[in-house]
Amino acid sequence: MLKYQKLQDLGARLGIRKLGVAPAAKLQSDRLIEWLNCSYHGQMSYMERNLEQRLDPTELLAGAASVISVFVNYHQVETLPELDGSISRYARSRDYHPVLKDLLHDLAGELFAGRVQGLSRKQRALVYRIFVDSAPVMEKQWAVAAGIGWQGKHSNIITRELGSWGFLGEIITTEVFDQYDVPIPDHCGTCTACIDACPTQAIVEPYVVDGSKCISYATIELKPDEAIPDEIRANMGEWLFGCDICQDVCPWNRFAQPSEGQAFVPVEALKGGNIPDFRVMDELEFDALFKSTALNRPGLKGMQRNQTIQE
């Protein structure tokens, strides 16, 4: 049996400000099915696949007993106002996926040290698996179940201590803990700031986002050769990648604190605050400057499309 306090101590030592653990019970499917039936996932067809795995952790790891969730703060003290309203804050640094995976591997390596010593990575995968957007995992629901925070009306996880500027990751394991977290109450109250501020009315009702109307979806998920829909284009302002509006207006983000990790400091090409001119770049230049960032998701062609429509 694993010690809950050891998990917390290791997390603190590694700079993980919020982490918790929940029993690996099957999640309710009603909200997800309704969201899919409304086609709020747009062209994100991967959301329709592997529903059993998405809802049941034992489909991802046989014998799963616990789900560890982490919230890693990426908020920066030094602001780059020239980029605000253009490039989402989370995309200004190195891509968080490998950073967070390395951090979770460090956490797991120490937490399971006595249980997996001498085992190959393949053998370790029978004891625990690490996920950072790498499989159909309902990360927000697990963060809620692990007591990290609540899912705000904009659908992002909000913590009382750090606001919502954070990345989520999970470790699913066959091991049992001596203590589990419980969900905390929703603290959004009557506030509708995020709903009122969304320029494309993508938050169709509290806690429900129509992804196909979201500026982040349009600038990141749509293939580069696809046009951004007129109804989004007319209301997207100067956004080139993502959108921070619903988090910018959230009152809980007045409690945001600076990230302790250097991995989330803006990359050199963005530190000056100037918006790059992607239209004049070739693939070699783009790769040299941004391949290690989330901007590589839409790629140069996607960024060029997004910037061209601002003309």
C-alpha angles and dihedrals in degrees: 000000000000122000116241091207091054089055091052093046093050091047092052091049090052093048097253102146098189127032136143143163135233134186111267096247123156112267125234113261103201099094094043093048091048091049091051093045089056089054090235088146091069110191094345090113091167087076089067094052129085095012093165091054090046092055103032120052091197086069088062096041122018111236094014110178105167140029117206114201127194133194112202115195117228100172114135127210094208107074127208101205092178088065095045110108089021114057120024114245095240092058098055095082135047115312105278096217099080092034093054093042091054090049092050091047088054090049093047093044091060098035094052097031096122094045103047104031110138094012122126119240088257091053092046088056087069089062102037141357129200124220133190106162086312100116140017096287123149092226098174093051091049091049089055092046089051092055095245094129143302131280106255127218087264087056095244121122112259123199124197092224102044109015117227105307096113146108123234129220137165143211114200113198142175089223123103124225127221089230137023133202124241128216117268123225123272109261100187091099114173094334115128098171094125093046092048094047100049104110095204097042089239091151094077094180135350110302094003122102123188096217092196089065096046121110090220090056092049096048098040113021101041112089114254093247092055121091119238108248114261094238090058095038091055092056106031097093112200098329114143099170126017127325132255101185098109091050095041091060096042109115091214091067090072083082093057114134130197118271115251092211122092090205091081097054110117115268118254094258090061103033092093090059095235119135108239119235100237092178093074096044127101124211094264093055093044092050092049092052106031113013090102092054136074088257086080089072095078088025128206094308092052093048090048091053091049093049095044093059089058091068 
